[in-house]
């Protein structure tokens, strides 16, 4: 018997924290683009089993590639970059999986960002042209402040003016002379004592392997609210001592339950020690420079990814294209290049296509139309699924047949 969208979502999200799961469903009900971002597993559940798109080169893919999974961050060399910034779902799979999901996101986002079908098609073509051109060149590069253009350049220039002290000041407060995380601001919730103790234990263990263990002394811990798809997964924001008085830092610690692609993967995957190792390894492989403090941790049967939480970590405000298509076209060009560079960096690694195959793939055109056709058609399915979900959820937040746990 075919499951409804509601049943599929409930099955996938079983076991998540009810409070943050309610926030996830609330965000997903707002528009079709948010629904797409919060339901990566549906995309792969629906992926056709016999499609020529699976004959595209084997790549170390992001897995959840869409318009919102690019952003700025500070690397471990303390410079700021713009790149793909989410590798939770990453795996070895046909390159078309990344490309089709991204193009679908462009079609779905049109209604939210207010560009029409003709403009959506133009943006999709621009992304693929840039992607193919960089593959044909066969060389990976990166985007930083000096090489960025358009909206991305504006983002990186604006971030230069932000300070870590200002960032910490907005996310914390002082109580009896001690700094604490700010709760109830839509970004953090109170954590249980046993979870706090677990986090402190993990950070103490991690600090033992660092040059300055005192840097990682934990001052406060809270449950973190961020993103859409991962809401409800165990995740913390951690305030650590850092560099002396008022030199505090924020860290992000996130449980890695495994990629939602796993049931649908046909290519042999490495035998990772744990899921956090997979994410860290593939993020380091996919990006030109990895984020600060990126590391995997294990306690009991659970693994976690640690990274620095930064004032320079941000996403593009795509709605600021202001009706000027050229602004979005530059963004599509940059994103197409970034995906190509990420795929190229994984060349010949544990079963992925070698550089010559990527160069040849970039020069071919036979895969493009099937890709465009699938993404456009599937975007209609996403919109249909969202309407079913939003109807049952209750657009006005009233009581519905949907379980009360999802009501915000």
BAPAKOL-60269 format. One line per 8 residues: number of its first residue (from 1); for each residue x, y, z of N, C-alpha, C. Coordinates in steps of 0.001 Angstrom, whole numbers. Example, Ala and Ser with C-alpha at 12.3 -4.5 7.8 and 13.67 -1.06 7.14 Angstrom:
BEGIN
1) 13190 -5690 7800 12300 -4500 7800 13200 -3300 7800; 12850 -2250 7080 13670 -1060 7140 12900 30 7870
//
This chain:
BEGIN
1) 837 -1197 0 0 0 0 876 1253 0; 581 2218 -871 1374 3428 -985 1168 4318 233; 2257 4787 809 2175 5663 1970 1888 7098 1539; 1195 7830 2388 973 9248 2139 2241 10029 2477; 2292 11284 2054 3424 12138 2393 3567 12260 3905; 2461 12374 4596 2501 12502 6057 3138 11271 6686; 2741 10091 6234 3285 8844 6780 4770 8712 6474; 5179 9122 5292 6601 9040 4914 7449 9978 5772
9) 6935 11167 6020 7658 12119 6861 7742 11624 8307; 6648 11099 8815 6639 10596 10191 7600 9428 10359; 7623 8537 9383 8502 7366 9464 9968 7785 9497; 10321 8757 8645 11719 9180 8565 12154 9925 9826; 11265 10732 10406 11630 11602 11518 11391 10988 12895; 11086 9710 12939 10885 9035 14223 12119 9169 15109; 11890 9417 16377 12996 9467 17330 13623 10824 17498; 13213 11813 16715 13793 13145 16855 13187 13880 18052
17) 13927 14867 18530 13466 15667 19654 12147 16358 19299; 11060 16096 20053 9738 16625 19696 9678 18137 19572; 10362 18848 20468 10289 20317 20456 10886 20879 19174; 12056 20376 18795 12678 20892 17571 12057 20296 16316; 11485 19107 16411 10770 18544 15269 9538 19387 14954; 8895 19895 16005 7747 20783 15792 8171 22026 15018; 9346 22553 15351 9861 23719 14633 10154 23366 13177; 10691 22172 12952 10978 21744 11584 9707 21707 10753
25) 8680 21033 11248 7438 20932 10491 6802 22304 10275; 6944 23175 11266 6409 24522 11104 7080 25254 9964; 8406 25137 9868 9128 25775 8767 8755 25152 7425; 8631 23822 7407 8313 23131 6153 6936 23496 5618; 6046 23903 6497 4692 24239 6067 4612 25600 5389; 5674 26408 5510 5611 27792 5039 5586 27926 3525; 6390 27140 2829 6400 27188 1361 7063 25921 817; 6935 25723 -487 7430 24496 -1111 8950 24393 -1045
33) 9645 25520 -1079 11104 25498 -1022 11578 25015 348; 10944 25495 1421 11283 25021 2766 10953 23542 2902; 9854 23117 2278 9475 21707 2307 10549 20851 1630; 11043 21292 483 12111 20572 -223 13350 20450 652; 13730 21545 1301 14929 21546 2138 14786 20618 3336; 13566 20448 3828 13360 19621 5007 13051 18172 4720; 13060 17781 3439 12646 16411 3089 13569 15788 2049; 14857 15874 2286 15837 15315 1353 15556 13850 1051
41) 15136 13102 2059 14895 11668 1888 13824 11385 846; 12824 12259 709 11771 12045 -289 12341 12095 -1707; 13311 12981 -1920 13920 13112 -3245 14531 11792 -3689; 15205 11119 -2772 15870 9861 -3132 14923 8663 -3071; 13916 8739 -2247 12881 7701 -2280 12189 7685 -3644; 12030 8866 -4229 11319 9004 -5503 12212 8872 -6731; 13520 8826 -6528 14446 8775 -7673 14180 7510 -8491; 14027 7635 -9820 13712 6459 -10659 14814 5414 -10615
49) 14403 4148 -10561 15377 3059 -10431 16124 2766 -11725; 15522 3017 -12847 16186 2779 -14128 16174 4070 -14927; 17227 4837 -14788 17331 6111 -15479 18738 6269 -16028; 18877 6796 -17245 20213 7023 -17802 21022 8030 -16991; 20354 8798 -16143 21080 9763 -15309 22002 9068 -14316; 21732 7793 -14019 22624 7051 -13128 23922 6644 -13822; 23980 6868 -15134 25202 6543 -15875 26194 7702 -15871; 25856 8791 -15208 26793 9908 -15078 27937 9501 -14143
57) 29084 10183 -14227 30259 9768 -13453 30009 9664 -11952; 30702 8722 -11333 30610 8539 -9880 31333 9688 -9186; 30608 10356 -8285 31167 11531 -7612 30994 11426 -6109; 31859 12121 -5377 31631 12317 -3953 30718 13519 -3846; 29417 13249 -3741 28424 14301 -3832 28076 14886 -2466; 27556 16093 -2483 27016 16719 -1267 25814 15921 -776; 24946 15497 -1710 23786 14687 -1367 22528 15499 -1106; 22695 16675 -523 21547 17561 -270 21827 18919 -889
65) 22166 18908 -2164 22571 20135 -2841 21344 20959 -3226; 21255 22146 -2665 20191 23074 -3049 20686 24505 -2815; 19874 25478 -3199 20285 26879 -3164 20754 27365 -1792; 20219 26784 -723 20537 27257 616 21729 26544 1243; 22278 25541 577 23403 24818 1169 24743 25278 626; 24809 26561 332 26056 27256 36 26136 28415 1016; 27337 28753 1431 27444 29888 2342 28886 30231 2637; 29062 31251 3451 30396 31692 3834 30801 31036 5149
73) 32079 30881 5341 32594 30337 6596 34065 30697 6705; 34583 30637 7918 36006 30903 8133 36745 29575 8152; 37771 29467 7335 38540 28238 7244 39514 28075 8397; 40143 26911 8455 41109 26685 9537 42372 27527 9356; 42476 28237 8208 43569 29187 8003 43125 30611 8347; 41889 30742 8894 41277 31989 9365 40874 32936 8241; 40889 32488 6990 40384 33281 5878 38941 32876 5601; 38160 33763 4988 36750 33518 4744 36530 33049 3308
81) 35706 32005 3158 35411 31413 1855 33908 31297 1652; 33522 31153 386 32139 30837 27 32176 29499 -686; 31361 28538 -205 31442 27190 -764 30187 26400 -366; 30100 25168 -870 29114 24214 -356 29416 24044 1126; 28398 24078 1977 28700 24051 3408 27914 23010 4206; 27351 22013 3527 26620 20963 4240 26935 19618 3603; 27570 18734 4372 27977 17431 3853 27384 16284 4678; 26311 16564 5418 25709 15537 6263 25237 14326 5467
89) 24775 14550 4236 24216 13472 3413 25224 12911 2416; 26444 13376 2440 27421 13074 1390 27725 11586 1249; 27980 11187 -5 28229 9776 -315 28780 9682 -1731; 29181 8475 -2124 29615 8210 -3497 28382 7814 -4308; 28064 8598 -5327 26845 8380 -6106 26990 9045 -7467; 26089 8780 -8412 26154 9443 -9714 26086 10965 -9566; 26869 11668 -10360 26912 13125 -10289 25537 13743 -10502; 24708 13084 -11300 23377 13615 -11597 22520 13772 -10346
97) 22806 13020 -9292 22011 13150 -8068 22164 14558 -7481; 23395 15046 -7424 23637 16417 -6968 22979 17424 -7907; 23216 17237 -9198 22758 18213 -10184 21244 18296 -10244; 20577 17138 -10227 19115 17120 -10317 18494 17755 -9076; 19058 17497 -7906 18487 18083 -6687 18668 19594 -6702; 19825 20061 -7151 20040 21505 -7204 19079 22168 -8191; 18964 21622 -9397 18075 22215 -10394 16620 22178 -9929; 16234 21102 -9270 14888 21034 -8701 14674 22179 -7722
105) 15695 22466 -6906 15564 23543 -5919 15373 24894 -6596; 15997 25090 -7756 15824 26349 -8487 14380 26488 -8956; 13829 25412 -9529 12443 25442 -9998 11472 25651 -8833; 11712 24972 -7726 10809 25082 -6580 10905 26455 -5932; 12107 27016 -5875 12313 28305 -5211 11725 29475 -5989; 11376 29255 -7245 10876 30347 -8080 9714 31097 -7461; 8749 30360 -6905 7584 31010 -6312 7962 31800 -5062; 8872 31253 -4265 9284 31926 -3035 10101 33181 -3332
113) 11026 33067 -4294 11924 34179 -4612 11391 35078 -5717; 10233 34674 -6278 9530 35496 -7261 10293 35658 -8578; 10727 34519 -9143 11152 34532 -10545 10326 33499 -11292; 10035 33767 -12570 9091 32944 -13324 9774 31749 -13981; 8990 30929 -14696 9511 29701 -15295 10606 29983 -16317; 10438 31024 -17093 11448 31371 -18103 12759 31730 -17416; 12680 32481 -16345 13879 32853 -15596 14488 31638 -14896; 13629 30750 -14380 14133 29523 -13748 14943 28696 -14733
121) 14414 28543 -15930 15109 27766 -16959 16447 28410 -17302; 16454 29728 -17422 17693 30444 -17724 18728 30243 -16626; 18287 30296 -15370 19206 30107 -14248 19756 28679 -14217; 18894 27708 -14520 19350 26312 -14566 20406 26119 -15647; 20167 26703 -16807 21150 26603 -17898 22473 27253 -17495; 22395 28402 -16827 23617 29079 -16400 24426 28243 -15428; 23732 27584 -14485 24412 26710 -13523 25129 25566 -14239; 24422 24891 -15155 25007 23733 -15844 26136 24155 -16787
129) 25991 25282 -17449 27061 25764 -18333 28335 26016 -17529; 28204 26644 -16381 29372 26911 -15538 29972 25611 -15017; 29111 24687 -14574 29564 23387 -14068 30356 22640 -15144; 29785 22554 -16345 30418 21804 -17437 31726 22452 -17871; 31755 23774 -17911 32968 24472 -18335 34118 24211 -17372; 33840 24205 -16072 34905 23958 -15103 35365 22507 -15136; 34427 21574 -15368 34844 20177 -15531 35768 20041 -16730; 35403 20691 -17831 36209 20609 -19059 37614 21142 -18830
137) 37728 22167 -17981 39043 22732 -17678 39847 21791 -16785; 39158 20997 -15957 39824 19974 -15150 40648 20476 -13993; 40351 21682 -13510 41152 22250 -12423 40250 22861 -11362; 40504 22537 -10095 39697 23059 -8995 40232 24388 -8490; 39315 25298 -8215 39673 26590 -7630 38802 26833 -6406; 38651 28087 -5987 37849 28409 -4820 37376 29857 -4932; 36439 30218 -4049 35923 31589 -4027 36199 32195 -2653; 36929 33288 -2662 37173 34059 -1453 36833 35513 -1760
145) 37074 36405 -810 36647 37789 -969 37209 38431 -2233; 38469 38152 -2560 39107 38815 -3703 38648 38269 -5054; 38064 37074 -5075 37644 36479 -6355 36130 36428 -6510; 35390 36835 -5480 33926 36785 -5545 33369 37912 -6413; 32148 37704 -6903 31465 38706 -7715 30018 38864 -7254; 29416 39994 -7583 27993 40203 -7363 27545 40041 -5920; 26447 39309 -5736 25850 39139 -4410 26793 38423 -3446; 27597 37512 -3969 28543 36799 -3106 29629 37754 -2612
153) 30097 38607 -3490 31090 39614 -3089 30509 40551 -2033; 29245 40967 -2236 28586 41831 -1254 28510 41144 111; 28183 39846 108 28098 39086 1347 29445 39064 2061; 30496 38709 1333 31807 38569 1954 32364 39915 2409; 32075 40980 1681 32520 42315 2102 31806 42730 3385; 30494 42427 3469 29735 42767 4666 30212 42021 5882; 30601 40766 5683 31054 39942 6808 32387 40425 7371; 33174 41085 6531 34475 41577 6974 34336 42572 8123
161) 33177 43249 8149 32957 44280 9158 32488 43698 10494; 32101 42415 10488 31618 41811 11721 32786 41355 12594; 32615 41440 13884 33652 40973 14804 33135 39786 15603; 34064 38943 16039 33682 37797 16856 33120 38263 18195; 33702 39347 18748 33232 39855 20025 31774 40304 19933; 31437 40972 18832 30057 41419 18626 29127 40220 18494; 29592 39205 17782 28815 37979 17581 28536 37291 18914; 29586 37140 19736 29430 36520 21051 28474 37347 21911
169) 28580 38658 21825 27730 39533 22604 26252 39375 22280; 25931 39081 21021 24540 38913 20606 23990 37538 20976; 24859 36560 21159 24403 35195 21433 24504 34809 22907; 25023 35706 23742 25225 35392 25153 24805 36568 26039; 24816 36330 27370 24572 37394 28337 25381 37090 29589; 25529 38086 30454 26312 37894 31674 25400 37748 32887; 25702 36747 33713 24955 36492 34949 25966 36317 36075; 25900 37228 37059 26861 37203 38173 28297 37209 37664
177) 28521 37980 36611 29873 38131 36082 30317 37028 35147; 29472 36006 34957 29830 34904 34072 28958 34919 32823; 29577 34651 31683 28844 34699 30424 28097 33382 30208; 26839 33509 29741 25982 32363 29477 25317 32507 28109; 24921 31392 27542 24236 31417 26260 22843 32011 26400; 22436 32778 25430 21113 33387 25411 20101 32364 24901; 19058 32113 25685 18033 31134 25312 16755 31858 24898; 15900 31141 24156 14613 31695 23784 14662 32750 22710
185) 15752 32814 21949 15870 33804 20877 15665 33182 19500; 15163 31929 19484 14960 31241 18213 16183 30513 17711; 17282 30577 18487 18520 29914 18070 19021 28895 19081; 18506 28944 20309 18983 28020 21342 17880 27736 22358; 17881 26502 22861 16939 26061 23887 17717 25422 25033; 17113 25398 26205 17773 24805 27370 18022 23326 27142; 19191 22867 27561 19537 21452 27420 19453 20752 28774; 19218 19461 28745 19122 18675 29976 20494 18540 30639
193) 20505 18390 31948 21768 18290 32684 22617 17125 32189; 21969 15989 31915 22743 14816 31477 23386 15055 30110; 22707 15825 29245 23293 16141 27943 24457 17114 28097; 24304 18063 29003 25395 19001 29264 26632 18243 29750; 26433 17313 30655 27559 16535 31170 28239 15739 30061; 27434 15198 29148 27987 14441 28022 28841 15331 27129; 28338 16540 26848 29067 17478 25999 30373 17901 26661; 30311 18197 27939 31530 18584 28670 32555 17463 28604
201) 32105 16217 28786 33006 15063 28715 33662 14965 27331; 32859 15146 26286 33391 15078 24927 34440 16158 24671; 34134 17386 25097 35074 18499 24887 36341 18326 25714; 36211 17797 26934 37401 17546 27762 38313 16526 27076; 37693 15506 26524 38470 14464 25833 39139 15034 24589; 38397 15850 23841 38944 16491 22638 40093 17426 22993; 39946 18177 24091 40966 19159 24493 42301 18505 24788; 42267 17258 25269 43511 16557 25602 44432 16399 24399
209) 43842 16393 23189 44653 16211 21976 45034 17534 21318; 44646 18659 21940 44899 19967 21361 46080 20667 22028; 46701 21604 21311 47861 22322 21825 47500 23204 23017; 46275 23769 23005 45834 24636 24096 44541 24074 24700; 44632 23068 25556 43429 22433 26115 42540 23403 26890; 43132 24424 27498 42344 25386 28252 41379 26179 27390; 41663 26258 26105 40788 26969 25161 39396 26351 25150; 39310 25028 25366 38058 24286 25199 37308 24043 26513
217) 37654 24773 27563 36895 24674 28813 35465 25154 28557; 34494 24297 28867 33086 24598 28571 32492 25525 29633; 31903 26630 29158 31235 27577 30041 29719 27390 30041; 29160 26967 28904 27723 26767 28827 27389 25919 27603; 26237 25256 27665 25764 24377 26574 24265 24599 26395; 23800 24602 25152 22365 24698 24873 22045 23870 23638; 20777 23468 23515 20328 22806 22295 20269 23843 21180; 20848 23511 20039 20903 24490 18949 19748 24317 17970
225) 19187 25455 17523 18161 25477 16486 18794 26063 15238; 18855 25273 14155 19459 25763 12917 18997 24913 11750; 18878 25537 10573 18516 24812 9367 17068 24371 9369; 16771 23420 8479 15429 22843 8383 15515 21325 8442; 16254 20714 7518 16292 19265 7403 16764 18551 8646; 17716 19123 9361 18299 18433 10521 17638 18802 11840; 16645 19684 11827 15975 20038 13073 15383 18789 13736; 15633 18655 15004 15192 17470 15739 16324 16495 15986
233) 17395 16593 15170 18599 15793 15410 19343 16411 16590; 19947 15581 17419 20688 16071 18588 21791 17037 18139; 21729 18268 18664 22674 19293 18230 22828 20338 19330; 24067 20803 19523 24353 21728 20613 25165 22931 20130; 24960 24058 20812 25871 25195 20705 26619 25245 22029; 27939 25394 21948 28789 25314 23134 29597 26601 23266; 29522 27216 24425 30343 28390 24727 31599 27914 25449; 32773 28191 24871 34028 27765 25493 34865 28983 25879
241) 35816 28758 26765 36614 29848 27331 37367 30620 26256; 37965 29908 25311 38699 30585 24255 40002 31180 24732; 40240 32433 24321 41531 33071 24590 41393 34126 25682; 41377 33668 26915 41358 34588 28041 40003 35220 28276; 39982 36254 29130 38743 36921 29514 38094 37585 28298; 36810 37281 28099 36028 37818 26980 36607 37461 25615; 37405 36392 25578 37918 35907 24290 37224 34617 23914; 35938 34510 24299 35192 33267 24162 34896 32929 22699
249) 34643 31625 22483 34261 31114 21159 32994 30281 21294; 32274 30154 20181 31127 29262 20110 31455 28100 19188; 31048 26887 19602 31253 25687 18809 29901 25044 18519; 29830 24325 17419 28632 23575 17038 28963 22091 17121; 28132 21329 17814 28315 19882 17946 27031 19201 17493; 27140 18328 16498 25941 17755 15876 26072 16243 15726; 25053 15541 16181 24990 14088 16005 24819 13756 14525; 25477 12693 14090 25371 12250 12702 24710 10876 12657
257) 23401 10824 12387 22695 9544 12371 22930 8724 11113; 23513 9338 10078 23737 8635 8811 23048 9349 7662; 23522 9107 6464 22970 9767 5285 21620 9171 4909; 20668 10040 4557 19364 9560 4092 19459 8919 2713; 20614 9029 2062 20835 8388 756 21154 6908 897; 21585 6492 2074 22126 5154 2263 21260 4034 1685; 19935 4019 1889 19129 2905 1354 19104 2821 -170; 19527 3886 -849 19382 3944 -2302 20717 3914 -3037
265) 21815 3813 -2283 23143 3809 -2890 23451 2455 -3515; 23951 2488 -4736 24311 1257 -5440 25819 1093 -5577; 26549 2191 -5431 28004 2125 -5516 28582 1745 -4150; 29657 962 -4172 30290 530 -2927 30829 1724 -2154; 30523 1789 -867 30966 2879 4 32128 2417 879; 32992 3337 1297 34058 2969 2240 33471 2463 3550; 34238 1717 4292 33808 1253 5609 34256 2288 6647; 33399 3281 6820 33716 4338 7770 33674 3801 9201
273) 34519 4349 10057 34482 3978 11467 33156 4388 12088; 32640 5520 11649 31359 6035 12137 30873 7101 11159; 29657 7573 11355 29070 8529 10417 29716 9910 10494; 30188 10290 11663 30865 11584 11780 32172 11579 10983; 32884 10445 11008 34115 10346 10219 33801 10535 8742; 32685 9960 8279 32281 10127 6874 32092 11601 6531; 31340 12316 7364 31039 13722 7089 32312 14563 7082; 33155 14388 8087 34382 15177 8191 35309 14889 7016
281) 35483 13611 6699 36365 13237 5593 35891 13832 4273; 34583 13725 4004 34071 14183 2721 33950 15696 2655; 33791 16348 3798 33814 17814 3792 35233 18312 3522; 36215 17701 4157 37604 18076 3904 37997 17814 2455; 37439 16768 1881 37721 16425 485 37005 17365 -477; 35786 17743 -156 34969 18514 -1086 35244 19995 -1108; 35706 20546 22 35981 21979 92 37468 22256 -138; 37760 23459 -636 39164 23842 -827 39865 23952 523
289) 39180 24550 1497 39701 24716 2853 38601 24316 3827; 38926 23504 4818 37923 23042 5785 37671 24109 6848; 36475 24096 7470 36177 25050 8543 37047 24817 9772; 37133 25827 10608 37935 25739 11820 37380 24695 12781; 38284 23963 13426 37992 22963 14458 37170 21773 13952; 37094 21559 12650 36308 20446 12127 36903 19124 12622; 36075 18328 13319 36566 17070 13890 35388 16150 14167; 35670 14848 14238 34651 13861 14590 34892 13381 16018
297) 33806 13068 16716 33878 12598 18096 32916 11443 18285; 33210 10586 19250 32349 9426 19516 32140 9284 21012; 30877 9015 21381 30580 8637 22761 29516 7552 22699; 29839 6406 23263 28932 5262 23191 28727 4828 21749; 27469 4732 21324 27134 4328 19961 26896 5509 19037; 27106 6724 19527 26797 7910 18743 28070 8664 18354; 28055 9202 17135 29189 10013 16680 28700 11422 16362; 29609 12387 16521 29269 13803 16397 30323 14525 15570
305) 29880 15593 14897 30802 16469 14186 30907 17777 14952; 32131 18191 15218 32417 19457 15889 32967 20443 14870; 32532 21680 14969 33096 22755 14141 32895 24074 14865; 33620 25079 14451 33453 26403 15040 32175 27046 14513; 31468 27740 15387 30303 28516 14996 30766 29961 14902; 30590 30559 13731 31262 31819 13440 30326 32949 13054; 30738 34190 13319 29961 35320 12817 30040 35431 11305; 31051 34815 10719 31216 34869 9265 30542 33702 8571
313) 29783 32919 9321 29089 31786 8730 27685 32245 8354; 27417 32391 7079 26159 32973 6652 25793 32459 5271; 24507 32627 4928 24028 32255 3604 23614 33501 2852; 23561 33387 1556 23116 34496 727 21649 34811 992; 21317 36065 997 19916 36483 1041 19452 36593 -407; 19043 35462 -977 18751 35412 -2408 17589 36309 -2802; 16699 36604 -1828 15568 37470 -2154 16023 38881 -2525; 17283 39212 -2236 17806 40537 -2553 18248 40672 -4008
321) 17838 39698 -4857 18144 39851 -6284 17369 41026 -6871; 16297 41438 -6176 15576 42676 -6489 15122 42781 -7940; 14732 41642 -8516 14216 41674 -9874 15269 41840 -10953; 16532 41843 -10547 17628 41994 -11514 18230 40615 -11761; 17822 39987 -12863 18216 38600 -13123 19727 38430 -13155; 20438 39444 -13607 21896 39353 -13680 22533 39051 -12340; 21922 39511 -11260 22460 39235 -9915 22370 37750 -9604; 21238 37128 -9941 21089 35688 -9718 21938 34881 -10699
329) 22108 35375 -11903 22918 34654 -12890 24365 34521 -12414; 24883 35554 -11770 26252 35467 -11231 26329 34448 -10095; 25259 34373 -9303 25218 33382 -8223 25200 31967 -8805; 24371 31740 -9843 24301 30418 -10483 25646 30028 -11085; 26309 30996 -11687 27629 30738 -12273 28603 30281 -11188; 28602 30984 -10063 29515 30633 -8970 29181 29270 -8386; 27901 28989 -8182 27502 27710 -7590 27819 26554 -8531; 27625 26746 -9839 27986 25710 -10799 29471 25397 -10738
337) 30278 26422 -10627 31724 26230 -10522 32093 25493 -9239; 31473 25891 -8138 31795 25263 -6850 31472 23776 -6848; 30356 23391 -7467 30001 21974 -7525 30999 21213 -8396; 31378 21798 -9520 32373 21161 -10388 33699 20984 -9661; 34138 22015 -8962 35411 21932 -8240 35352 20875 -7144; 34220 20786 -6472 34066 19764 -5427 34135 18366 -6026; 33441 18146 -7145 33488 16833 -7802 34899 16519 -8295; 35586 17522 -8820 36954 17306 -9314 37911 16959 -8175
345) 37723 17571 -7002 38629 17292 -5882 38555 15834 -5441; 37407 15204 -5687 37264 13805 -5305 37692 12836 -6377; 38263 13337 -7474 38634 12487 -8605 39508 11317 -8193; 39105 10109 -8615 39920 8927 -8411 40023 8468 -6973; 39158 8973 -6096 39215 8612 -4679 38185 7538 -4377; 38648 6332 -4058 37783 5239 -3583 36583 4990 -4487; 36840 4926 -5797 35779 4550 -6719 35172 5677 -7521; 35556 6918 -7241 34996 8038 -8003 35688 8156 -9359
353) 35042 8880 -10283 35581 9054 -11631 36926 9770 -11592; 37783 9433 -12533 39083 10102 -12605 38952 11406 -13394; 39980 12232 -13349 39929 13560 -13962 39587 13507 -15447; 40154 12545 -16179 39877 12451 -17618 38393 12194 -17883; 37757 11404 -17021 36330 11151 -17172 35513 12419 -16926; 35921 13199 -15938 35229 14451 -15661 35380 15432 -16819; 36559 15522 -17349 36800 16428 -18480 35927 16026 -19667; 35871 14723 -19933 35036 14236 -21032 33557 14480 -20785
361) 33126 14291 -19546 31726 14505 -19188 31338 15972 -19367; 32244 16861 -19000 31975 18288 -19141 31784 18712 -20586; 32446 18017 -21484 32363 18374 -22909 31147 17767 -23605; 30547 16743 -23000 29349 16121 -23588 28104 16957 -23300; 27081 16785 -24145 25829 17506 -23953 24623 16568 -23843; 24840 15272 -24048 23707 14355 -24119 22973 14182 -22791; 23615 14485 -21652 23010 14296 -20343 22204 15511 -19874; 22339 16614 -20564 21760 17860 -20059 20234 17912 -20173
369) 19696 17594 -21341 18239 17673 -21506 17502 16709 -20570; 17918 15433 -20469 17250 14545 -19503 17293 15087 -18072; 18394 15740 -17736 18544 16324 -16403 17552 17473 -16197; 17489 18379 -17172 16548 19502 -17091 15112 18992 -17011; 14790 18023 -17849 13418 17501 -17897 13017 16876 -16567; 13933 16102 -15977 13602 15442 -14712 13408 16477 -13600; 14338 17437 -13508 14263 18430 -12433 12979 19248 -12532; 12619 19635 -13732 11415 20441 -13898 10169 19633 -13526
377) 10121 18385 -13970 8968 17534 -13655 8889 17236 -12166; 10035 16947 -11540 10009 16602 -10123 9667 17812 -9253; 9990 19006 -9719 9629 20199 -8956 8115 20300 -8786; 7373 19828 -9783 5914 19822 -9679 5451 18831 -8619; 6158 17708 -8505 5824 16722 -7478 6080 17299 -6087; 7180 18036 -5947 7489 18660 -4655 6375 19624 -4251; 5931 20436 -5199 4873 21413 -4896 3572 20710 -4517; 3278 19614 -5198 2077 18836 -4886 2184 18243 -3476
385) 3353 17677 -3150 3555 17072 -1829 3457 18133 -734; 4020 19296 -1005 3973 20366 -6 2525 20788 266; 1735 20917 -775 339 21320 -596 -425 20298 249; -136 19011 24 -776 17964 833 -342 18085 2288; 961 18288 2483 1500 18423 3839 921 19653 4535; 932 20808 3843 471 22055 4448 -1009 21987 4792; -1780 21290 3963 -3219 21165 4214 -3479 20373 5486; -2762 19292 5656 -2954 18455 6838 -2346 19113 8068
393) -1194 19741 7882 -539 20426 9006 -1424 21537 9553; -2060 22276 8656 -2881 23403 9088 -2125 24692 8924; -2375 25391 7843 -1607 26598 7529 -1757 27671 8604; -2873 27663 9327 -3067 28682 10367 -2718 28173 11762; -2148 26952 11815 -1737 26400 13107 -2879 25838 13919; -4051 25702 13319 -5199 25170 14048 -5094 23661 14183; -5942 23066 15006 -5952 21621 15189 -6311 20918 13884; -5567 19890 13557 -5801 19121 12342 -5620 17657 12662
401) -5640 16829 11621 -5406 15397 11817 -3932 15100 12041; -3067 16094 11789 -1644 15879 11976 -1347 15809 13468; -449 14904 13896 -162 14753 15330 180 16059 16018; -283 16219 17236 -83 17475 17940 1383 17826 18132; 2257 16817 18137 3667 17071 18364 4250 18005 17320; 3661 18064 16129 4229 18908 15100 3687 20324 15141; 2716 20595 15983 2177 21938 16048 3170 22846 16781; 3478 23999 16204 4431 24917 16822 3766 25675 17965
//
